[in-house]
């Protein structure tokens, strides 16, 4: 087939998944081998994906795109997933969820994300979302001995099914009135005066909002983050957010790129609601995973604010924000996995009391990450928000920028509260020594990027600008 090399990553990932599944079935106690092969396979895929850089090719009758945007997002998905498997390996074993299905489910969800990112067709997008989602539902409830994990899986499944139904209904409306599910044909046939088409767009955006934990389909996030095994929660906070945001960017700027004014209103509501709810609801949380869930909702609100602009600068700022958010999330969840006493993993924020005295380097890294999440200069998180607000101000959406700044100040409160507990509260018993090289490497990696990003911020912006060039 012509241009078959463009889908080598998807083919390789499919074969790797099937091969590891067969290995797990026929070889007992194969978890260590399978998770090692999975991590190595994901890292090897990065250069395979990158080979197609600076190309723009359409496959399967223009229904599948391989361009600089999809390539960048796929590399980010692969990198974040590989690191997640690396630093959560010890936790998976200690929590007795070291079943061979775990890494296989991660790989199948990544394959779904690849389809989401490259799809130029509503049906392809839906299939990619379902492949990703079904894998994540099982991962959330993987710890069968935990009622919380089972409950998290059920909640995620029920609400996910509802959002998928709304998304599919929106797709059916678009298809019914344009006669096609291809993005290019929809762009040519879309009539902004047709109310049914606008309803279809609303349903699609609401369905996609679920995938990135944005309001109004955010309600699953705190419960699923808390109930799922922490290793699964860490994965939820990384790759699926990248894939969901990529799908939103593609669908807004390709089939609906000519009706920016119509979807701006919807996106402003989702963005503002996410920023406000995430900032306010996190204040009263005592469980650090629930706090990170609300923090993630708020950060997705900021990322969506860049898309509201309808400009390439806005898209570039959103892609950069997602990239930096992934790095900050890696650091955050590594620090959460350090919270272990007598081989029991802790989740209460109060358990961080006196961390600075017992584990000074971990405390310093956590503080750097928290300050970055709050947007304190000169850390990477500040630049991420700065570029978003600059793009918003450039198109004169001053109210949105002010709301973003105010919610940033509010959210700084709960980050500072954690820092106060770490440095000023009475010291508790030490956490267990860190024996995992994955945790040590990942914490150093994320902290150093956040800390020294300001020395040369153009490194990341160079790549995000290349990715943005493929849009519109």
C-alpha distance (Angstrom), angle and dihedral (degrees) to the residues before:
residue distance angle dihedral
X1 . . .
X2 3.80 . .
X3 3.82 113.5 .
X4 3.80 92.4 4.2
X5 3.81 88.2 148.8
X6 3.81 88.6 69.7
X7 3.80 91.2 69.7
X8 3.81 96.1 42.5
X9 3.85 89.6 112.0
X10 3.82 91.6 57.0
X11 3.83 91.7 44.3
X12 3.80 92.1 48.0
X13 3.81 91.8 47.5
X14 3.82 91.5 49.4
X15 3.80 93.1 49.5
X16 3.81 91.9 44.8
X17 3.81 90.8 51.6
X18 3.80 93.7 48.5
X19 3.81 92.0 44.8
X20 3.80 94.1 50.4
X21 3.80 91.0 45.5
X22 3.80 90.1 54.7
X23 3.80 90.6 46.0
X24 3.80 90.5 52.4
X25 3.79 92.6 49.7
X26 3.81 96.3 50.0
X27 3.83 100.9 34.1
X28 3.79 120.7 61.4
X29 3.82 120.8 -137.4
X30 3.79 91.0 12.8
X31 3.82 97.8 144.1
X32 3.82 96.2 106.5
X33 3.79 91.8 49.5
X34 3.80 94.1 45.9
X35 3.81 96.5 47.4
X36 3.81 89.3 48.1
X37 3.80 91.6 50.9
X38 3.82 89.9 45.6
X39 3.81 93.8 53.1
X40 3.80 93.3 45.0
X41 3.81 90.9 45.4
X42 3.82 92.0 52.8
X43 3.81 91.7 49.7
X44 3.83 92.2 47.1
X45 3.80 89.2 51.6
X46 3.81 92.1 61.3
X47 3.85 95.6 73.6
X48 3.83 89.3 40.9
X49 3.82 89.4 56.3
X50 3.81 92.5 42.2
X51 3.82 92.8 54.9
X52 3.82 87.4 74.8
X53 3.82 91.1 56.3
X54 3.79 119.1 136.4
X55 3.78 90.4 20.3
X56 3.77 128.5 115.6
X57 3.74 114.0 -163.0
X58 3.77 134.1 162.6
X59 3.78 120.1 -147.8
X60 3.80 135.5 -172.9
X61 3.82 96.3 24.8
X62 3.82 93.4 -42.3
X63 3.81 92.2 -53.9
X64 3.82 96.7 114.4
X65 3.80 123.9 47.0
X66 3.78 129.5 -160.4
X67 3.80 106.4 -172.6
X68 3.80 138.3 136.3
X69 3.81 91.0 -83.5
X70 3.81 96.0 54.5
X71 3.82 91.1 41.6
X72 3.81 92.4 54.0
X73 3.80 92.9 47.3
X74 3.81 92.7 46.9
X75 3.81 91.3 51.6
X76 3.81 89.5 50.3
X77 3.83 90.5 49.7
X78 3.81 92.1 48.7
X79 3.81 94.8 45.6
X80 3.81 95.5 47.2
X81 3.83 92.3 45.1
X82 3.81 93.3 49.6
X83 3.81 91.4 49.6
X84 3.83 90.3 46.8
X85 3.83 90.9 54.7
X86 3.80 89.4 45.6
X87 3.80 99.2 53.9
X88 3.83 96.8 35.8
X89 3.81 95.9 50.8
X90 3.83 94.4 96.8
X91 3.82 92.6 46.1
X92 3.82 91.4 51.3
X93 3.81 91.1 54.8
X94 3.82 94.7 43.6
X95 3.81 91.2 49.5
X96 3.83 92.2 51.6
X97 3.81 93.5 -122.7
X98 3.80 92.0 115.5
X99 3.78 93.9 128.8
X100 3.80 119.8 145.8
X101 3.82 89.6 -121.7
X102 3.82 90.7 69.0
X103 3.84 99.5 74.0
X104 3.82 90.8 34.5
X105 3.83 89.9 57.3
X106 3.80 89.7 48.1
X107 3.81 89.7 53.9
X108 3.82 93.8 48.2
X109 3.81 90.7 49.8
X110 3.83 89.7 50.7
X111 3.82 89.5 51.7
X112 3.81 87.9 54.0
X113 3.80 89.6 49.8
X114 3.82 90.6 52.3
X115 3.82 89.5 54.7
X116 3.83 90.6 47.7
X117 3.80 92.4 51.3
X118 3.83 96.8 47.4
X119 3.79 99.9 34.3
X120 3.79 116.5 118.5
X121 3.79 92.6 178.9
X122 3.81 132.1 71.4
X123 3.80 92.8 -130.3
X124 3.78 92.1 49.4
X125 3.79 89.1 49.9
X126 3.80 91.4 50.5
X127 3.81 93.3 48.7
X128 3.80 90.6 49.3
X129 3.80 91.7 49.7
X130 3.81 92.4 49.4
X131 3.80 93.6 48.1
X132 3.80 89.5 51.0
X133 3.80 94.8 42.8
X134 3.81 98.2 47.8
X135 3.80 89.8 53.8
X136 3.80 91.7 48.5
X137 3.82 92.7 49.3
X138 3.81 89.9 57.7
X139 3.82 92.8 44.1
X140 3.82 91.2 53.2
X141 3.81 91.6 56.3
X142 3.80 97.0 36.6
X143 3.80 94.2 114.8
X144 3.81 96.8 75.8
X145 3.81 92.5 178.9
X146 3.81 91.2 62.9
X147 3.80 120.5 79.1
X148 3.81 89.3 -160.0
X149 3.79 92.2 55.5
X150 3.81 92.4 48.5
X151 3.80 90.3 47.6
X152 3.82 90.6 49.0
X153 3.80 91.0 52.7
X154 3.80 93.0 49.2
X155 3.83 93.4 47.3
X156 3.77 91.3 47.3
X157 3.81 91.7 48.5
X158 3.83 96.3 47.3
X159 3.81 95.2 46.3
X160 3.80 91.0 40.0
X161 3.80 90.4 54.0
X162 3.80 89.9 50.7
X163 3.80 93.0 50.4
X164 3.82 91.0 45.8
X165 3.80 89.3 52.4
X166 3.80 91.4 52.5
X167 3.80 90.8 46.6
X168 3.80 91.6 50.4
X169 3.80 91.2 47.2
X170 3.81 89.4 53.1
X171 3.81 90.0 49.2
X172 3.83 90.8 50.8
X173 3.82 91.0 52.2
X174 3.80 91.4 50.3
X175 3.80 91.2 47.6
X176 3.79 92.9 45.7
X177 3.80 94.1 56.0
X178 3.83 101.1 33.9
X179 3.81 99.4 35.6
X180 3.80 94.1 -132.4
X181 3.80 143.7 69.2
X182 3.82 93.8 -152.7
X183 3.80 112.3 110.7
X184 3.81 95.1 -136.4
X185 3.80 93.8 51.1
X186 3.82 91.3 45.0
X187 3.82 89.1 53.3
X188 3.81 90.6 54.6
X189 3.83 95.4 43.4
X190 3.81 100.8 40.0
X191 3.80 114.1 118.2
X192 3.80 113.0 -163.3
X193 3.80 90.0 -159.0
X194 3.79 91.6 62.2
X195 3.80 106.3 96.1
X196 3.81 93.6 -162.4
X197 3.82 90.7 58.7
X198 3.80 90.9 51.4
X199 3.81 89.4 50.2
X200 3.80 88.1 52.1
X201 3.80 90.2 52.7
X202 3.82 90.8 50.1
X203 3.81 92.1 51.7
X204 3.81 91.5 48.5
X205 3.81 92.4 50.4
X206 3.79 92.3 46.9
X207 3.81 90.3 50.3
X208 3.81 91.8 49.7
X209 3.82 91.1 46.1
X210 3.82 86.9 66.1
X211 3.80 90.7 59.7
X212 3.81 93.4 57.5
X213 3.83 96.3 37.5
X214 3.80 93.8 -112.3
X215 3.81 124.1 151.5
X216 3.05 130.0 -63.0
X217 3.84 93.2 32.2
X218 3.78 95.8 39.1
X219 3.81 98.5 104.5
X220 3.81 94.9 96.2
X221 3.78 93.6 57.5
X222 3.85 104.7 77.6
X223 3.82 94.0 43.1
X224 3.80 94.7 44.4
X225 3.82 93.0 44.2
X226 3.81 90.6 51.3
X227 3.81 97.7 40.5
X228 3.80 99.9 43.0
X229 3.80 120.9 82.0
X230 3.82 107.6 -87.8
X231 3.81 91.8 -116.1
X232 3.81 89.4 57.6
X233 3.81 91.6 45.2
X234 3.81 89.4 53.4
X235 3.81 90.0 53.1
X236 3.84 90.8 47.8
X237 3.81 89.4 55.3
X238 3.81 93.3 53.6
X239 3.82 126.7 35.1
X240 3.86 100.9 21.5
X241 3.82 90.2 54.3
X242 3.81 90.4 53.1
X243 3.82 92.8 48.5
X244 3.82 93.0 45.2
X245 3.79 93.2 50.2
X246 3.81 91.0 46.5
X247 3.81 90.3 52.9
X248 3.82 91.1 50.0
X249 3.81 92.4 49.2
X250 3.80 92.3 48.6
X251 3.81 95.3 47.0
X252 3.82 94.9 45.7
X253 3.77 97.8 46.0
X254 3.82 101.6 37.2
X255 3.85 112.5 39.0
X256 3.82 94.1 18.1
X257 3.80 99.6 31.0
X258 3.81 92.1 112.1
X259 3.80 95.2 57.1
X260 3.80 100.8 53.0
X261 3.81 93.6 144.3
X262 3.81 91.6 56.6
X263 3.81 96.2 54.6
X264 3.79 96.5 34.9
X265 3.81 90.8 78.0
X266 3.81 92.3 52.1
X267 3.80 92.2 46.9
X268 3.81 93.3 47.4
X269 3.81 89.7 55.3
X270 3.83 92.7 48.5
X271 3.81 92.0 45.6
X272 3.81 96.8 46.7
X273 3.81 93.8 42.8
X274 3.81 91.3 49.6
X275 3.79 93.4 48.7
X276 3.81 94.1 48.1
X277 3.81 97.8 42.1
X278 3.80 93.4 44.5
X279 3.80 92.4 49.8
X280 3.81 97.6 44.9
X281 3.82 101.6 36.9
X282 3.80 94.0 51.8
X283 3.80 93.5 60.6
X284 3.81 96.0 78.9
X285 3.82 97.4 43.2
X286 3.80 121.1 119.2
X287 3.82 97.1 177.5
X288 3.80 109.7 80.0
X289 3.82 93.7 -147.9
X290 3.81 91.1 54.8
X291 3.80 88.7 47.9
X292 3.81 90.0 52.6
X293 3.82 88.7 49.9
X294 3.81 92.3 57.0
X295 3.79 89.8 41.5
X296 3.81 88.5 55.1
X297 3.82 91.2 50.6
X298 3.80 89.5 53.0
X299 3.82 93.2 47.7
X300 3.79 92.1 50.8
X301 3.81 86.2 54.7
X302 3.81 90.2 57.2
X303 3.81 91.4 46.6
X304 3.83 91.1 52.0
X305 3.82 90.1 50.4
X306 3.80 88.1 69.1
X307 3.81 90.8 55.7
X308 3.80 91.4 51.1
X309 3.80 88.9 71.9
X310 3.81 93.1 68.2
X311 3.82 89.7 -144.0
X312 3.79 134.7 114.0
X313 3.81 89.6 -117.1
X314 3.78 88.3 57.5
X315 3.81 93.0 49.8
X316 3.82 91.0 47.8
X317 3.81 91.0 50.3
X318 3.82 90.7 50.0
X319 3.82 93.1 50.1
X320 3.81 89.8 48.7
X321 3.81 90.4 48.0
X322 3.81 91.7 52.5
X323 3.82 90.5 48.5
X324 3.82 93.5 51.8
X325 3.81 91.6 41.7
X326 3.82 89.4 56.2
X327 3.81 90.6 52.9
X328 3.81 91.4 48.4
X329 3.82 91.6 47.5
X330 3.80 91.3 52.2
X331 3.80 89.7 54.9
X332 3.81 92.9 44.9
X333 3.79 95.5 53.2
X334 3.79 93.0 43.3
X335 3.81 87.5 57.6
X336 3.82 90.4 47.9
X337 3.82 89.8 53.5
X338 3.81 89.4 53.2
X339 3.84 88.2 64.5
X340 3.79 96.0 95.2
X341 3.81 130.0 131.2
X342 3.82 123.1 -178.6
X343 3.80 88.5 -9.3
X344 3.83 91.8 -57.2
X345 3.81 116.9 121.2
X346 3.80 114.3 -133.3
X347 3.80 128.1 -153.2
X348 3.81 106.9 177.8
X349 3.79 114.1 110.2
X350 3.83 88.9 -137.0
X351 3.81 89.1 65.1
X352 3.82 87.7 71.6
X353 3.80 89.0 67.6
X354 3.80 111.1 133.0
X355 3.81 94.1 3.3
X356 3.83 89.4 141.6
X357 3.81 91.4 63.7
X358 3.80 97.9 44.7
X359 3.81 101.2 34.8
X360 3.84 107.2 17.0
X361 3.82 97.1 171.2
X362 3.81 93.3 49.3
X363 3.81 89.5 46.6
X364 3.81 91.3 51.1
X365 3.81 92.0 49.1
X366 3.81 91.9 47.7
X367 3.81 91.1 50.0
X368 3.82 91.1 50.7
X369 3.82 90.0 50.6
X370 3.82 93.2 46.7
X371 3.81 92.4 48.3
X372 3.81 88.4 50.0
X373 3.82 91.8 50.3
X374 3.82 87.5 51.6
X375 3.82 90.4 51.8
X376 3.80 98.4 -115.6
X377 3.84 114.3 164.8
X378 3.00 137.6 -85.4
X379 3.81 92.4 21.6
X380 3.82 124.2 100.6
X381 3.82 93.7 -103.8
X382 3.81 89.9 61.1
X383 3.80 92.4 55.5
X384 3.81 91.0 46.8
X385 3.81 91.3 56.9
X386 3.80 92.5 38.6
X387 3.81 92.8 58.9
X388 3.81 91.0 46.2
X389 3.81 93.3 51.2
X390 3.82 91.9 44.1
X391 3.81 90.5 54.7
X392 3.81 90.8 47.5
X393 3.82 93.8 47.9
X394 3.81 90.9 47.2
X395 3.82 90.0 64.3
X396 3.83 90.3 43.7
X397 3.81 98.0 -112.2
X398 3.78 89.6 144.0
X399 3.81 96.4 158.0
X400 3.81 91.6 56.0
X401 3.81 90.3 49.4
X402 3.82 91.9 49.6
X403 3.83 91.8 49.1
X404 3.80 88.7 49.9
X405 3.81 91.9 51.4
X406 3.81 93.2 47.0
X407 3.81 93.3 49.1
X408 3.83 88.9 48.1
X409 3.80 88.9 57.3
X410 3.83 91.4 47.5
X411 3.81 92.5 48.8
X412 3.81 90.2 49.6
X413 3.82 86.9 68.6
X414 3.80 96.2 67.4
X415 3.81 92.9 42.0
X416 3.81 89.7 51.4
X417 3.81 89.8 47.5
X418 3.81 89.5 60.1
X419 3.81 90.5 47.8
X420 3.81 89.8 50.9
X421 3.82 90.5 52.3
X422 3.81 91.2 48.3
X423 3.81 95.8 50.3
X424 3.79 108.9 24.0
X425 3.82 109.4 29.6
X426 3.83 121.3 91.8
X427 3.78 114.3 -80.8
X428 3.81 119.2 -102.0
X429 3.78 131.5 -163.7
X430 3.79 113.6 -55.0
X431 3.77 121.1 -97.1
X432 3.80 117.0 -115.1
X433 3.83 114.4 -82.3
X434 3.80 114.4 -90.2
X435 3.79 106.7 -108.2
X436 3.82 98.9 163.8
X437 3.80 116.0 97.5
X438 3.80 87.9 -161.1
X439 3.80 91.2 61.8
X440 3.81 92.7 46.0
X441 3.81 93.6 48.6
X442 3.82 95.9 43.4
X443 3.81 93.2 48.2
X444 3.81 92.5 49.1
X445 3.82 91.3 44.3
X446 3.83 95.8 52.1
X447 3.83 94.9 40.0
X448 3.80 94.6 50.7
X449 3.83 93.3 48.0
X450 3.82 91.3 49.0
X451 3.79 93.3 44.5
X452 3.80 99.9 45.6
X453 3.81 100.5 30.8
X454 3.83 90.3 103.8
X455 3.83 91.2 64.6
X456 3.81 91.4 71.7
X457 3.82 113.2 1.3
X458 3.80 90.8 163.5
X459 3.83 90.1 77.1
X460 3.80 92.1 73.8
X461 3.81 95.7 34.1
X462 3.82 89.9 54.8
X463 3.81 91.2 60.1
X464 3.80 94.9 40.8
X465 3.81 90.3 52.3
X466 3.82 90.0 52.8
X467 3.81 89.4 50.4
X468 3.80 91.8 48.2
X469 3.81 92.2 51.6
X470 3.82 89.3 74.2
X471 3.81 92.2 58.6
X472 3.82 120.6 86.4
